[in-house]
Amino acid sequence: MLAKTNDETLRQYKHVDPEFVFFYQRWKEMLDSRTLEMHQYNLLNSCAACAELAEVVDKTMEGLFTTRQNAEDCRNEAMEIVKTDQILERRNRPLRNMLLRVLSGKIDTKQRGETADDKSGAFYISLNRLKYQLKTPVRQLKEEYLSYVIHDLEEGLWAGDKAQVEMSADSLISQCITMGWSAKGLSELSSCLEGKESARTKWNRFVRKITVDWQERFEVYYSVKIETRAGLSADHIRQTILSLGLELKKGEEILAGAAGAKDFCSKIKAETVYIVTSVYVPDCIRCGYPVDETLGLNMDAENKKELVRQLISVFRDPGRYKVLENRCRAHSLLLYRCQELQGLLNDALRIRETFDSYIQKNRWHIQRLYRLRNEITHSAFCEEKSLTIYIEQIYMYLAQLISEVVYYIEHKGVETVEEACAVILENYRTYYDFLKEGKMQLADILPDGIVDMREIAV
């Protein structure tokens, strides 16, 4: 979460209404590039996932993709997203049920000797069936899903339902990114919620920016230097360019125009629990809570591993947790994160489900990156959206994996990167098997947030 966003600061200096404080904090956090990936927005919602599946089906039928796995991965991911979409459940249950039925169908495998464009083959037939099954619901999602999300977010704001606000804001960001917004541009929309106008006026301004203003056309000017061969006059060049539908203006003409100068310048890792808990530490510091003598916590302590161990023990002690929770009430998002962590660390099933969720999510995303790579390499594919949105969220995973490999080489006697990766993976798998058996005591499950087979107690 960002510094200088405590509840009182937002209310007193930016005049953010109480209804918007948590939304303002979470919106800024989800869109900040420095935010931990699992606290950022999700790239896909139901609309984007189903539209992506329809696109992959088309490209597979055209021969750009040759394997069944691409479409099958997209289908499974879309199925999981739609299944857990509470917005679609509330706003259009018939459409959700239709999508679940369509997405539950399997894509047939290729038979030996069957090509992707063999229209009589089972593979092509199943793709063709899925293509037309998706057309109507995807069109309906594109036309209506944005309004579903906005209404759901508005309902959550006025009701003070933080979980609904977070879920709807996440889905709204995904929808806007699909529409072409940048994360930075969306982050700036939070300014619509500042000021002394009424809460309703500010909310309407925020919604209008997303639903109306983004469709406005803008003039974009490029500085062009044209060199020609002898014998061609400037007027001839000018007329040639104008015939292409472009408009030429001198710099002074632009600045003196109606717009004027004002407008012109205007491998999921098993350390998930450790990472989430450790990130809570700087969040506390940014919110003005660096030390708690009552709990014996010093957020500035150099030994972060020991600090995380202490924090986890506090979260698992009801009496001490209440003290920590009260300390966090100055910042709505910090309090929400505190309550989330307490729920996670005291539920072995949720810990295992968190592992499962992030493993599968990253597998699907890596497959997506492979598809993008193949499209760029083999067909000079040009993406309408910035490719940055596909890679900016996975930096944390790569950085953590590299740090683990280095640690194993320096401290565990591992000799190669390949050996380190193998040990890390098998370490996690073995620990996960013990966790899945359900025989471990809660206090023995990730006491310091890190999977280490030497410390396992079964």
N, C-alpha and C positions, 0 to 999 in steps of 0.2 A: 504494500500500500504506500501511497505517496506521503511525503512530509507536509506539514502545515495544512492537514485536512481534518484535524480534530473537529468534533461536532460544533463546539463553541466558536472556533475560528471561522468555520463556514457560515454559521448563523450571524456572527457579529460583523465580520469584515466583507463577506461576499453576499450576505443577505439571502442565503439559501434556505428555503422553507424547511421546517422539520420533516415534512413528507418526502422531501427529495434528498435529505442528507446521506442516507445509506446508499441510495441509487447513485448519487454524485460520486461518492467515494469508490464504489465498486466499478462504475463505468470507467473512471479514470484509471483504476488499477488494471482492469482487463485489457485496456488498450495501450498500456505503457510497455515499451519493448524490454524494459528491465525486469518486468514481473515474471515470476516463476511460471513455467509453461502451464502447469496444472491449475494456475489461478488466472490464466489468460482466457480469452474467448475460444470457443470451439469453432473450427473452420467451417463445419457443416451443420445445418439444421435439416428438418425434413424436406423442405422445398429444395435446397441446394443438393442434398444427397440424392433425391429422386431424379432431379434434372441431370446430375452427373451420371447416374446409372443409364438414363436414356441416351446420353451422348456416347457413353462407352459401348452400349449395344449397337448404335448406329455405326461407330467406327470399326467394331468387330465385324459387322456384316459387310462393310466396305473393304475389309482386308487389312486395315491399318494395324489392328491387333489380331493375332493368330491363335491365341490360346483361350480356352474357356475360363481360366483362372481370373483374368481381368474383370470380366463381367460378373463372375461368381463372387469375387471379393466385394465389388461395388454393391451387389444385391444384398449380401450379408450385412454390410455396413449400413445401408439404407434401412434394412429390416430392423436392426437394433435401434437406430435413431428414431424411426417412426414408432416403434413399440414403446419407447420411453418418453414420447412427446406428449406431455400433459396439456400443452396448449392446443394441439390438434384434437386431443381427447375432449377438451371442454368446448371448443369452438365448432368443430365439425366431425363428430364421431362417425357418421356414415362414410365420409371420405377416408378417415383413418382406417376403418375396418376394410374398406375396399383395397387400400394400399397394402395392408397386412396380408390380405388374401393373395393379391398379385405377387407380392414379394416373397411369399412362402413357397412358391413354385420353384423347382430345381431347373437348372439349365442342363440339358442333355449333353453328354460328352461326344466327342467326335469318334466315329468308327474308323477302323483302319482304312487308310486310303481316302478318307473323306476330306474334302477341302472346305475352307470357310465359305466359299461362294457356291457350294453345292446346294441348290435350293430344294432338293429332294431329301437331303440328309437331316437326321434328327437334330443335329446341332443348329443348323440354320433355321429349321422350323421352330425350335423352341425360342431362339433369339427373335425371330420375326413375330411370334405370338406375344412375347414380352414387350416388344417395341410398341405394338398397338394397344396392349393393355395399359401401358403407361401414358399414352398420349393425352387422354382426357384428364386423369387425375393430376398429371404434371402441369397441364395448362391451367387447371383450376387453382393449384397451389401458387403458380406464378401470379395469378390475378388476385388472389385473396389472402395468401398467407401473411403478407406484411400487415394487413389490417388486423388479422387474428392476433399477431404478436403485440402490436401497439395497444389493442384493447386489453389484452391480458396484462401487459405491463402497467397500464393505467389503473386497472382494477387492483393490482397488487400494491401500487403506490398509495392509493387512498385507503386501502385496508391495513397498511403497515405490515404486509406479509413479506418478510425479507427473502424467504426461499423462492416465492413466486417472482419477486422483483429480479432476483439474481438469474433465475432460469429464463425469464422473458428478455432481460437485457442481453444475455448471452446469445439468444436466438435472434434478437434484433440486430446485433452486431454482425452475426453470420449472414443475415439477409442483406444488410447494407454492403458488406464486403463483396458479396455476389453481384450486387448492383453496380459496383465499381468504386465505392468509397475506399479511401485509405484509412488505416488505423489512426494516423495522426489527425486527419480531417474529422473523423468521428469523435476523437477525444476533445477537439475544440468545441464540439456542440454542447459540452457541459456548460459553457458560458451562457447558454440560453436559459439556464436555471438560476442564474445569478440576477441580482437587482431587487428593487423595491416594489415591482409590480405584484399583482396578485399571483398566487400559485397557479391558478387556472390559465392566466395570461402567459406565464412562462412555459407551462406545459404545452399549450397550443403552439407557441413559437418553436419549441423543440420539435414537435411532431411535423409542423409545416416545413421545417428545414429538410426533413427526411422524405416526406411524401410529395412535396411540391417543388421546392427550390432546386432540388438536384436535377430536375428536368430542364432548367433554364439553360439557354444557349449562351456561350461566351465567345468573344472574339479573341483569337490567339494570333499574336504577331511574331513573325520571324524576320531577322535581319538577313538579307540576301545580297550577295555580291555576284554580279553576272559579268562574265568575260565572253566576248563574242569575236568572231573573225571580222576582218575589215570588210566594209561594204554594207553591214547591217546597222541600221539606225536604232537609236534607243526606242523610238516609237514602234518600230517593227517588233522588237523584243517585247515591249509592253503589251502589244496587241496579242502576241502569241501566248503570253502567260494568261491574259484575261480570257482567251478562248478556252483555256483549261478549267475555267470556273474559279480562278483565284483572283484576289483583289490586291492591287498594289497601292501603298500609301507611303508618303514620306514621313519621317519621324515627327516633323512639326505638325503635319496634318493629323496624326494620331493624337498628339498631346492637345491639340486645339479642337478636337472633335467633341461631340456631345457628351461622351463619357468623361472627358477631361483627365487631368493628371491624377485625380483622386482614385478613379477606377483603374487606371493603368498601373498605379503603384500598389493599388490595393492587393538400444536394447533395454525399453523400460528396465530400470534396474531395481533390485530389491531394496535399495536405500531410499525408496519413495518416502517412507515414514520419517526417516532421518532428515531428508531434505525439507519436507513440509514443516517439521518441527523446528529445524534450524532457521528457516526463513521467518518463522514467527518471532525470533529474537530481534532482528533489525526492525521489524514492524513495530515492536514494543518501544524500541529506542526512538524511532521516528515519531511515535505518538507521545513522547515525553514520559516514558516509563522505563528508565534504564536500570534502576536498582529497587529491590524489595527486600529489606532487612528482615521482615517478618518471615518470609519464605526462604531466606538465605540465597536469593537469586541476584546475580550481577550480570546483566545482559552484555556488559562490556568485557567480560572475562575472556582471557586469551585461549583457554582450553575449551573450545566449542563443543567437543565431543562430551566432555563432562557436564557442560551446561545443558546439552540436550538430554542427557541421562537424568539430570535433576528436574528438568521441565516435565519429562514423561512421568516421573514419579509423582510430581505435583498433580498432573492431570488424572492420575489413577488414585489419588487420595481425596475422597469427597470433601473433607474438612478444609484442607489446604487449597483445593481447587476453588472453593467458594471465595476465598480471599483473592486469588488470582483473577477470578471472574469479575469481582467488584472493582478491581484496579483497572479493568479494561473498559469500564462503562463510559469513559470520556470520549471514546471513538467507536461509533456504531459498527464499523466494519471490523475493527480489532476484536470487539466483543463477539461478533458473529463468527469470526475465525477461531476464537478461543473455544466457543461452544462446539464448533465443528470438530476441532481437534480432540476435545474431550470425548465426544461421541465415537470418533474413530478409534482412539487408543484404548477404549474400554469395550470394544466389540471385535472379537477374533474373526467373526464371519465378515465384517465390514473390511477388516484389514486384507483378508484373502480376496474379497471381491474387488478391492481397490487395485491389488496386484493384477488380477485377471483383466480388469477394465483397461488399464494402461498398457498392458502387454498387447492386447488385441487392437487397441486404438493405434498404437505405433506400428504394428504389422500392416494394418490397412494403409496407414499413411506412407510407409516405405514403398508399398506396392504402387501407391499413387505417384510417388516420385519417379519410380521406374517407368510408369506410363508416360509421364511428361518427358522424361529423358528420351524415350524411344520416339515420341512424336517429334521432338526437336531434331533428333539425329537423323531419322529416316524419312521425314516428310516435310522438313522445314516449317514445322508447326509454329504458329504465332499466337500466343495466348492473349486474350483480350484483357485479362487482369494481370497485375504485377505478379511475377513469379516469386517475389519476396514473401508473399503471404503463405506460400507452401513450405518455406524453410525457416522463417524467423522464429517459429515456436519450438523447434527441435534443438536449438543450440544447447540448452541446459542438459539434455540427454547425452549429447556428444561430449560436452565438457566434463560431465561426471564420469562417463565411461573412461575417458582418457586419464582422469585423475586416479581412478581405481586401478587401471593397468599400471600406471607409474608406481602406485603404492605397493602393489604386489611384486613388482620387479625389485623395488628398493628394500622392502621389509620382509618379504616372504620367500626369498630365495628363488623366485621364478626367473627363468632365463630368457624367455622370448615373449613377444606380444601375443602370439598364438596360444602359448601355454597359459598366460594370464587370463585371456578371454575364456578359455575352456574351464579354468578353475573357478572363475567368477560365476559362469553359467551353471556349472554343476553344483557349486555351493548353494546357489539360489534354489535350484530344482530340489535338492535334498531337503533343504529347510522347508520349502513349500509343501513337500510331501508330508513332513511331520505336522505342519500347520493344518493340512487338509484332514488328517486323521482326527483332529479335535481333541487330542489327549494332553496338550500343553496347558499349563496354568497361565492365566492372563499375565501375571507378573513376570513370567519367563518369556513372553512373546515380545521380541524386539525391545528389551529394556533400555537400550540406548539408540533405538531406531535403525540399527544396522544388522544385517544378516551375517552371522559369524558362527560357523558350525562348531567352533571350539567352546562357545558359551551356551550351546543349546542344552536344555534340561528336559528330559522326557522320562 
